[in-house]
């Protein structure tokens, strides 16, 4: 059994507050989802003229539809409760036993992040999400297999995955026998990873309704209320909490590490210099305010001859280019996109530097990388997309492999 070390730095009051609000966002899952999605629709139904309301209830059973959605919310809330209980137990020494200190602290936005993360379990940890995630993960894993076969012991080949999210790519890299460090800024994603990575086969799968809160572009209610079972695999790791975050030297003998915090702040320091054999970014680089900072950070933490593997789109400005565009359309779809990128944005939600794929490659070359592969047509993929939806969003993903130049 692999030990998964979770490195935290809660000496900062704001970090501790973020962690406690994340806990509360899972506690509030049911109440907040009902308040945000269900109650407004119930009120609208009741406010309709009697003839219209009677038609919807008698002919379309619309009141029954809302009850079924409430049942689906309850099922999702049960999984959220399991995630909360697991995190509370693992973090007991850090957060204390007095839950009154954090109950009610989560904001509406914290709750929207929790809902977005729960929905993303479809992509990362369900059998039905395999096609979507494999389209992005397979090219990365193929390169890592080839690269790690040369010379050193596999466990000495250290891979950093910034923007690790819910961690399925991290698990796949670890299954190659490589050492992997997963970094993300979201405590919600960290708590879900701690829950999933500690699961063993004796733990039962849990049902999830990923599309229950999405009310647009369904052919039938069955499509909205279709469930999936998660997880489809059991990582079976032992989770260990270590209250020290940025200690790459201390991490060097550990096979599996989770860190929390900003990619640039943690990995641009002298302490992180030459720490990794590979950096892997999947649907991540367009979260940067300034891609030049990401490039210099990756260059700093890679060893000489190390590789940076990237795949994904260049959606620099979610507010303009997201699925609903300017916050219009399906609220659930919009909050999913906004939550995915909220941590690395300016106050108004926009990226400062928006580059083309060609400009990204030029930045890499000027930063000290040699481009070994570059493919703007590696394939297309959705991101947490409902395959049965009448509206499909698909990216033509950019894929490249860049090697850090060796100093002669």
C-alpha positions in Angstrom: 0.0 0.0 0.0 1.4 3.4 -1.1 1.5 6.2 1.5 -0.1 9.4 0.2 1.4 12.4 2.0 -0.8 15.5 2.1 1.3 18.5 2.8 -0.5 21.5 4.4 0.6 24.9 5.6 -2.1 26.2 7.9 0.0 28.7 9.8 -1.5 31.4 7.7 -5.0 32.3 8.9 -6.4 32.8 5.4 -5.3 29.2 4.5 -7.0 27.8 7.6 -10.1 29.8 6.8 -10.2 28.5 3.2 -9.9 24.9 4.5 -12.8 25.4 7.0 -15.0 27.0 4.4 -14.3 24.1 2.0 -15.4 21.7 4.7 -18.6 23.6 5.2 -19.3 23.8 1.5 -19.7 20.0 1.5 -21.8 20.1 4.7 -24.1 22.7 2.9 -24.3 20.8 -0.3 -28.0 19.8 0.0 -29.3 23.0 1.5 -27.5 25.3 -0.9 -28.3 23.3 -4.0 -32.0 23.3 -3.1 -31.9 27.0 -2.3 -30.0 27.8 -5.5 -31.7 25.5 -8.0 -34.8 23.9 -6.8 -36.7 26.5 -4.7 -36.7 29.2 -7.5 -38.3 26.7 -9.9 -40.8 25.6 -7.3 -41.8 29.2 -6.7 -42.1 29.9 -10.4 -44.3 26.9 -10.8 -46.6 28.1 -8.0 -46.7 31.6 -9.4 -48.0 30.5 -12.8 -51.6 31.1 -13.8 -53.8 28.2 -12.6 -54.4 26.8 -16.1 -50.7 26.7 -16.9 -49.7 25.2 -13.6 -52.4 22.5 -13.9 -51.2 21.6 -17.4 -47.6 21.2 -16.2 -48.6 19.2 -13.2 -51.3 17.0 -14.8 -49.9 16.5 -18.3 -46.1 16.7 -17.7 -45.9 15.7 -14.0 -43.6 18.7 -13.5 -44.1 18.7 -9.8 -42.9 15.1 -9.8 -39.9 16.1 -11.9 -38.9 18.6 -9.2 -39.3 16.0 -6.5 -37.0 13.6 -8.5 -34.4 16.3 -8.8 -34.6 16.8 -5.0 -34.1 13.1 -4.5 -31.0 13.3 -6.8 -29.6 16.2 -4.8 -30.0 14.1 -1.6 -28.1 11.3 -3.2 -25.3 13.6 -4.2 -25.4 15.1 -0.7 -24.8 11.7 0.8 -21.5 11.4 -1.2 -20.6 15.0 -0.1 -21.2 13.9 3.5 -18.8 11.0 3.1 -16.2 13.3 1.7 -16.8 15.7 4.6 -16.5 13.0 7.2 -13.3 11.6 5.8 -11.7 15.0 5.6 -12.8 15.9 9.1 -11.3 12.7 10.5 -8.0 13.1 8.6 -7.7 16.8 9.5 -8.9 16.5 13.1 -5.6 17.6 14.6 -5.4 20.6 12.3 -9.0 21.9 12.6 -10.0 20.7 16.1 -13.1 19.1 17.3 -15.4 22.1 17.6 -17.4 22.1 14.4 -19.2 25.2 15.5 -16.1 27.2 14.5 -16.7 26.6 10.9 -20.4 25.6 10.4 -22.1 28.3 8.3 -18.8 29.8 7.1 -19.0 28.7 3.4 -20.0 31.4 0.9 -22.3 30.7 -2.0 -19.2 30.7 -4.2 -17.6 28.1 -2.0 -20.7 25.9 -2.4 -20.6 26.4 -6.1 -17.0 25.1 -6.2 -18.0 22.1 -4.2 -20.9 21.4 -6.7 -18.5 21.8 -9.6 -16.1 19.4 -8.1 -18.8 16.8 -7.4 -20.0 17.1 -11.0 -16.4 16.6 -12.2 -16.3 13.2 -10.6 -18.1 12.1 -13.8 -15.0 12.9 -15.9 -12.3 11.6 -13.5 -13.8 8.7 -11.6 -16.7 7.1 -13.5 -16.7 4.4 -16.1 -18.8 6.6 -18.3 -16.2 9.4 -18.3 -13.4 7.1 -19.6 -13.6 8.4 -23.2 -13.4 12.0 -22.2 -10.5 11.7 -19.8 -8.6 9.2 -22.0 -8.5 11.6 -24.9 -6.4 13.9 -22.8 -4.5 11.5 -20.6 -3.4 8.9 -23.1 -0.9 11.1 -25.0 0.7 12.2 -21.7 1.0 8.7 -20.3 2.5 7.4 -23.6 5.3 10.0 -23.4 5.9 9.3 -19.7 6.3 5.6 -20.4 8.9 6.2 -23.0 10.8 8.8 -21.0 10.9 6.8 -17.7 12.2 3.7 -19.4 15.6 5.3 -19.9 18.1 4.6 -17.2 17.0 5.5 -13.7 14.7 3.6 -11.3 11.1 4.4 -12.1 10.5 5.6 -8.5 13.3 8.1 -8.9 11.5 9.7 -11.9 9.5 12.4 -10.2 6.5 14.0 -11.9 4.8 17.2 -10.9 1.1 17.7 -11.8 0.0 21.3 -11.3 -3.8 21.8 -11.4 -4.2 18.2 -10.4 -8.0 18.6 -9.8 -9.7 15.4 -8.7 -6.6 13.3 -9.4 -7.3 10.7 -11.9 -4.3 11.6 -14.0 -2.2 11.6 -10.9 -3.4 8.1 -10.1 -2.6 7.0 -13.7 1.0 8.4 -13.4 1.5 6.7 -10.1 0.3 3.4 -11.6 3.2 3.6 -14.0 5.5 3.2 -11.0 6.6 6.8 -11.0 6.7 9.2 -8.1 4.2 11.9 -8.4 3.4 15.2 -6.7 -0.1 16.7 -7.2 -0.6 20.4 -6.7 -3.8 22.3 -6.7 -5.2 25.5 -5.1 -8.6 24.2 -4.2 -9.3 22.6 -0.8 -12.5 21.1 -2.3 -10.5 19.1 -4.8 -7.9 18.1 -2.1 -10.7 16.7 0.1 -12.2 14.7 -2.7 -8.7 13.3 -3.6 -8.1 12.4 0.1 -11.4 10.5 0.1 -10.9 8.7 -3.3 -7.2 7.8 -2.9 -7.9 6.2 0.5 -10.8 4.0 -0.8 -10.3 0.2 -0.9 -12.3 -2.4 -2.8 -14.3 -3.2 0.3 -15.8 0.3 0.1 -19.0 0.3 -1.9 -19.3 2.5 -5.0 -21.6 5.5 -4.6 -24.2 6.8 -7.0 -23.8 10.3 -8.4 -26.2 12.4 -10.5 -23.8 14.7 -12.4 -26.4 16.5 -14.5 -29.3 16.9 -12.0 -28.7 20.6 -11.6 -28.4 21.2 -15.3 -31.8 22.1 -16.8 -31.1 22.9 -20.4 -30.5 20.9 -23.6 -31.9 17.5 -22.5 -33.7 15.2 -24.9 -35.5 13.6 -22.0 -35.7 13.8 -18.2 -33.9 10.5 -18.1 -30.9 12.2 -19.5 -30.9 14.9 -16.8 -31.5 12.3 -14.1 -29.1 9.6 -15.3 -26.7 8.5 -12.6 -23.1 7.0 -12.6 -21.2 5.0 -10.0 -18.0 6.4 -8.5 -15.2 5.5 -8.3 -14.6 3.0 -11.0 -11.2 2.0 -9.5 -9.9 2.0 -5.9 -6.5 3.5 -5.4 -6.2 2.0 -1.9 -3.6 4.4 -0.4 -2.8 5.2 3.2 -3.4 9.0 3.7 -0.9 10.8 5.9 -1.3 14.5 6.9 1.9 16.5 7.2 1.6 20.1 8.2 4.5 21.4 6.0 3.8 22.3 2.5 6.8 23.6 0.5 9.5 21.1 1.3 10.5 19.4 -2.0 13.7 17.9 -0.6 11.6 16.2 2.1 9.2 15.0 -0.6 11.9 13.4 -2.7 11.6 9.9 -1.1 7.8 9.9 -1.1 6.0 8.2 -4.0 2.8 10.1 -3.8 2.4 13.7 -2.4 -0.4 16.2 -2.4 0.4 19.9 -2.0 -2.0 22.8 -1.7 -1.2 26.3 -2.9 -0.3 28.5 -5.9 1.9 26.7 -8.5 4.2 29.7 -9.0 4.6 30.5 -5.3 5.4 26.9 -4.4 7.6 25.8 -7.3 9.5 29.0 -8.4 11.6 29.1 -5.2 15.2 28.0 -5.0 14.1 25.1 -2.7 12.2 23.6 -5.7 15.0 24.0 -8.2 15.8 20.9 -10.3 13.4 18.8 -8.2 11.4 17.0 -10.9 12.0 14.8 -14.0 8.7 15.9 -15.6 6.0 18.5 -15.3 2.6 17.4 -16.6 -0.2 20.0 -17.3 -3.6 18.9 -18.5 -6.2 21.6 -19.1 -4.2 23.9 -16.9 -1.9 26.5 -18.6 -4.8 28.8 -19.6 -5.5 29.4 -15.9 -2.4 31.6 -15.7 -2.6 35.3 -15.4 0.7 35.5 -17.3 1.9 32.3 -19.0 5.5 33.6 -18.8 5.4 33.0 -15.1 4.2 29.4 -15.6 7.0 28.8 -18.1 9.7 30.2 -15.7 8.3 28.2 -12.8 8.3 24.9 -14.8 11.8 25.6 -15.9 13.0 26.2 -12.4 11.6 23.0 -10.9 12.6 20.7 -13.7 16.0 19.0 -13.7 18.3 19.5 -16.7 16.9 17.4 -19.5 13.5 17.2 -17.8 10.4 17.4 -19.9 7.2 19.5 -19.7 4.2 17.7 -21.3 1.1 19.7 -21.9 -2.3 19.1 -23.4 -5.5 21.2 -23.4 -7.1 24.3 -24.8 -6.3 28.0 -24.5 -9.4 29.3 -22.9 -7.8 32.4 -21.4 -11.0 34.3 -20.6 -13.8 32.2 -19.2 -16.2 35.1 -18.8 -16.2 35.8 -22.5 -15.6 32.3 -23.9 -17.3 30.0 -21.5 -20.2 27.8 -22.5 -22.9 30.3 -21.4 -20.9 33.4 -22.3 -21.2 36.5 -20.1 -23.0 34.5 -17.4 -26.0 33.7 -19.7 -27.6 30.3 -20.2 -27.4 27.2 -18.0 -26.4 28.3 -14.5 -25.0 24.9 -13.6 -22.8 24.8 -16.7 -21.5 28.4 -16.1 -20.6 27.8 -12.5 -18.8 24.7 -13.4 -16.5 26.6 -15.8 -16.0 29.5 -13.4 -15.2 27.3 -10.5 -12.7 25.4 -12.5 -10.5 28.5 -13.0 -11.4 30.8 -10.2 -8.2 30.4 -8.2 -5.8 31.8 -10.8 -7.6 34.8 -12.1 -7.6 38.6 -11.5 -10.4 40.1 -9.4 -12.6 40.6 -12.5 -12.1 37.0 -13.7 -9.8 37.7 -16.7 -6.4 36.6 -17.7 -3.8 39.3 -18.2 -1.9 37.7 -21.1 -3.7 35.8 -23.8 -1.4 34.0 -26.2 -1.9 31.9 -29.3 -0.6 28.3 -29.4 2.3 29.5 -31.6 3.2 32.3 -29.1 3.2 29.8 -26.3 5.8 27.7 -28.1 7.9 30.8 -28.7 7.8 31.6 -25.0 9.0 28.1 -24.2 11.9 28.4 -26.5 12.9 31.8 -25.1 12.6 30.4 -21.6 15.1 27.6 -22.1 13.1 24.8 -23.6 13.6 22.7 -26.8 10.3 21.8 -28.4 10.4 18.0 -29.2 6.7 17.5 -30.1 4.0 20.0 -31.0 0.6 18.9 -32.3 -2.4 21.2 -32.7 -4.5 18.4 -33.9 -3.9 15.6 -31.3 -7.7 15.2 -31.0 -10.7 16.8 -29.5 -12.4 16.4 -26.1 -15.1 17.9 -24.0 -14.5 18.8 -20.3 -17.1 17.4 -17.9 -19.5 17.2 -20.8 -22.8 15.4 -20.8 -22.5 13.0 -23.8 -26.3 12.9 -24.1 -26.7 16.7 -24.1 -28.2 18.5 -27.2 -25.4 21.0 -27.0 -21.8 19.7 -27.1 -18.7 21.8 -26.4 -15.5 20.3 -27.8 -11.9 21.5 -27.8 -9.3 20.8 -30.4 -6.5 20.1 -27.9 -3.0 21.5 -28.2 -0.3 19.0 -27.3 3.4 19.6 -26.9 6.5 18.2 -25.2 9.3 20.6 -24.3 12.7 19.6 -22.8 14.7 21.8 -20.5 18.0 22.5 -22.1 21.1 21.1 -20.5 23.9 23.4 -19.5 27.1 22.4 -21.2 
